[in-house]
């Protein structure tokens, strides 16, 4: 495998799954641990990854590799400069109320799109289909079962600059998920990229009767 492709695969694995050991990465990518360590050393020299030694049980600490800020930047915010320019121009011309109306229009259109795609599915199927839709939009999303909870996890935010400038985008997305998953379903954001987390994650549960 050529070095550039090996590096890209490692960066993607760390972006999509978070900090991991070289052994875990080797198993995931089906290559040798030696090859993974060599690539990680090159990426570390380039400032794209670093590591933390963690003691998770009796014995020697295990080295967990993770992306640096420069590594995360390899997965860019789509059209960030244009998005920010449009937000600032909207506020300048129409005020904050105008921006809220724009976000509301986007919210209604997305709700309709997701609602149609998820119609007739069980809750578990809805979350997995929603993850597919979000991945197609650049969010590197996946559905997970963790500790008995159903999670929607987004490992990347392609509108991060816009969401940082105006967090109503994030509020709107939470409302879209709740509407798309249907009545009787609660959606709680438990990780938030804009707040400094590695990912955005949403816990999805049925509301008590």
Secondary structure in CASP SS format (residue, H / E / C, confidence):
PFRMAT SS
TARGET T0000
AUTHOR 0000-0000-0000
METHOD secondary structure of the structure
MODEL  1
X C 1.00
X C 1.00
X H 1.00
X H 1.00
X H 1.00
X H 1.00
X H 1.00
X H 1.00
X H 1.00
X H 1.00
X H 1.00
X H 1.00
X H 1.00
X H 1.00
X H 1.00
X H 1.00
X H 1.00
X C 1.00
X C 1.00
X E 1.00
X C 1.00
X H 1.00
X H 1.00
X H 1.00
X H 1.00
X H 1.00
X H 1.00
X H 1.00
X H 1.00
X C 1.00
X C 1.00
X C 1.00
X H 1.00
X H 1.00
X H 1.00
X H 1.00
X H 1.00
X H 1.00
X H 1.00
X H 1.00
X H 1.00
X H 1.00
X H 1.00
X H 1.00
X H 1.00
X C 1.00
X C 1.00
X C 1.00
X E 1.00
X E 1.00
X E 1.00
X E 1.00
X E 1.00
X E 1.00
X C 1.00
X C 1.00
X C 1.00
X C 1.00
X C 1.00
X C 1.00
X C 1.00
X E 1.00
X E 1.00
X E 1.00
X E 1.00
X E 1.00
X E 1.00
X C 1.00
X H 1.00
X H 1.00
X H 1.00
X H 1.00
X C 1.00
X C 1.00
X C 1.00
X C 1.00
X C 1.00
X C 1.00
X C 1.00
X H 1.00
X H 1.00
X H 1.00
X H 1.00
X H 1.00
X H 1.00
X H 1.00
X H 1.00
X H 1.00
X H 1.00
X H 1.00
X H 1.00
X H 1.00
X H 1.00
X H 1.00
X H 1.00
X H 1.00
X H 1.00
X H 1.00
X H 1.00
X H 1.00
X H 1.00
X H 1.00
X H 1.00
X H 1.00
X H 1.00
X H 1.00
X H 1.00
X H 1.00
X H 1.00
X H 1.00
X H 1.00
X H 1.00
X H 1.00
X H 1.00
X H 1.00
X H 1.00
X H 1.00
X H 1.00
X C 1.00
X C 1.00
X C 1.00
X C 1.00
X H 1.00
X H 1.00
X H 1.00
X H 1.00
X H 1.00
X H 1.00
X H 1.00
X H 1.00
X H 1.00
X H 1.00
X H 1.00
X H 1.00
X H 1.00
X H 1.00
X C 1.00
X C 1.00
X C 1.00
X C 1.00
X E 1.00
X E 1.00
X E 1.00
X E 1.00
X E 1.00
X E 1.00
X C 1.00
X C 1.00
X E 1.00
X E 1.00
X E 1.00
X E 1.00
X E 1.00
X E 1.00
X C 1.00
X C 1.00
X C 1.00
X C 1.00
X C 1.00
X H 1.00
X H 1.00
X H 1.00
X H 1.00
X H 1.00
X H 1.00
X C 1.00
X C 1.00
X H 1.00
X H 1.00
X H 1.00
X H 1.00
X H 1.00
X H 1.00
X H 1.00
X H 1.00
X H 1.00
X H 1.00
X H 1.00
X H 1.00
X H 1.00
X H 1.00
X C 1.00
X C 1.00
X C 1.00
X E 1.00
X E 1.00
X E 1.00
X E 1.00
X E 1.00
X E 1.00
X E 1.00
X C 1.00
X H 1.00
X H 1.00
X H 1.00
X C 1.00
X C 1.00
X C 1.00
X C 1.00
X E 1.00
X E 1.00
X E 1.00
X E 1.00
X E 1.00
X E 1.00
X E 1.00
X C 1.00
X C 1.00
X C 1.00
END
